[in-house]
Amino acid sequence: MLPSWIRSHLPGPSPQSFVSFTDEVARLLGLPPARPSDTVQRAYDTDRVWMLWRTTQGGATLTLERPYADPRERLVLVVEWHQPPAPETVAAMVRAYEGRGRGRSRLARLFRSH
């Protein structure tokens, strides 16, 4: 965490940059944008994963949760605005996380059938 006297001289994210960044990740995943009024916390759902973005001081967190997994599974990603990843990178990470569960179930079905 940076001292406040340094943070005050760094450009901070505007609500518009948070909204546009999260909506771009959602668009890349084929999801509709979140409600325009959600500027601090934004939720999106894929078929297998719940996504919740929250603004933080200096960035954002993305919580990915598998609500139907047994046991319930959660992954938290931290994005810092001074070195943000490309929305394409975050979308690829979400796809990989989402696909990991599908691959595991496919393997389980294969083992059960033999």
C-alpha positions in Angstrom: 0.0 0.0 0.0 1.3 3.4 -1.0 1.5 6.3 1.5 -1.3 8.8 1.1 1.0 11.6 0.0 2.1 9.5 -3.0 -1.4 8.3 -3.8 -2.7 11.9 -3.9 -0.3 12.6 -6.8 -1.2 9.5 -8.8 -4.2 9.6 -11.2 -7.0 7.6 -9.7 -9.6 5.6 -11.5 -12.8 7.3 -12.3 -16.1 5.5 -11.8 -16.3 5.5 -15.6 -13.0 3.7 -16.0 -14.1 1.0 -13.6 -17.5 0.6 -15.3 -16.0 0.6 -18.8 -13.3 -1.9 -17.8 -15.7 -4.4 -16.2 -18.2 -4.0 -19.0 -15.5 -4.7 -21.6 -14.5 -7.9 -19.8 -18.2 -8.9 -19.7 -18.6 -8.1 -23.5 -15.6 -10.2 -24.3 -17.3 -13.1 -22.4 -20.5 -12.5 -24.3 -22.3 -11.2 -21.2 -24.6 -8.1 -21.0 -23.3 -5.1 -19.2 -24.2 -4.6 -15.5 -26.7 -2.0 -14.4 -25.5 1.5 -15.1 -26.2 2.5 -11.5 -23.7 0.0 -10.2 -20.5 2.0 -10.1 -18.8 0.5 -7.0 -19.8 -3.1 -7.2 -20.8 -4.9 -10.5 -22.1 -8.5 -10.8 -22.1 -10.7 -13.9 -23.0 -14.4 -14.3 -21.8 -16.9 -16.8 -23.3 -20.4 -17.1 -20.9 -21.8 -14.4 -19.3 -18.9 -12.6 -20.6 -15.8 -10.7 -18.4 -12.8 -11.1 -18.4 -9.9 -8.7 -16.2 -6.8 -9.2 -15.6 -4.3 -6.3 -13.6 -1.1 -6.4 -10.8 -0.8 -4.0 -8.4 2.0 -3.3 -6.1 2.0 -6.3 -7.8 -0.8 -8.2 -10.5 -3.5 -8.1 -11.1 -7.1 -7.0 -12.8 -9.7 -9.1 -14.3 -12.6 -7.2 -15.1 -15.7 -9.2 -17.3 -18.2 -7.6 -18.6 -21.6 -8.6 -21.9 -21.6 -6.8 -22.8 -25.2 -7.7 -19.4 -26.8 -7.0 -19.1 -29.2 -4.2 -17.4 -27.9 -2.1 -18.2 -24.3 -3.1 -15.1 -22.8 -4.8 -13.9 -19.1 -5.0 -11.0 -17.3 -6.6 -10.2 -13.7 -6.0 -8.2 -11.6 -8.6 -6.8 -8.2 -7.7 -6.4 -5.5 -10.4 -4.3 -2.4 -9.7 -5.0 0.6 -11.9 -1.3 1.7 -12.1 -0.6 -1.6 -13.9 -4.0 -2.9 -15.1 -4.1 -6.0 -17.3 -5.9 -5.9 -20.6 -9.6 -6.8 -20.5 -8.8 -9.6 -22.9 -6.4 -11.1 -20.4 -9.0 -11.0 -17.6 -11.6 -12.5 -19.9 -9.2 -15.3 -20.8 -8.5 -16.0 -17.1 -12.3 -16.2 -16.5 -12.7 -18.6 -19.4 -9.9 -20.8 -18.1 -11.4 -20.8 -14.6 -14.8 -21.6 -16.0 -13.4 -24.3 -18.4 -11.4 -26.0 -15.6 -14.7 -27.2 -14.0 -16.0 -28.5 -17.3 -12.9 -30.4 -18.0 -13.0 -32.0 -14.5 -16.6 -33.1 -15.0 -15.8 -34.5 -18.4 -13.0 -36.5 -16.9 -15.2 -37.8 -14.1 -17.8 -38.9 -16.7 -15.1 -40.7 -18.7 -13.9 -42.6 -15.7 -17.4 -43.6 -14.6 -18.2 -44.9 -18.1 -15.2 -47.2 -18.2 
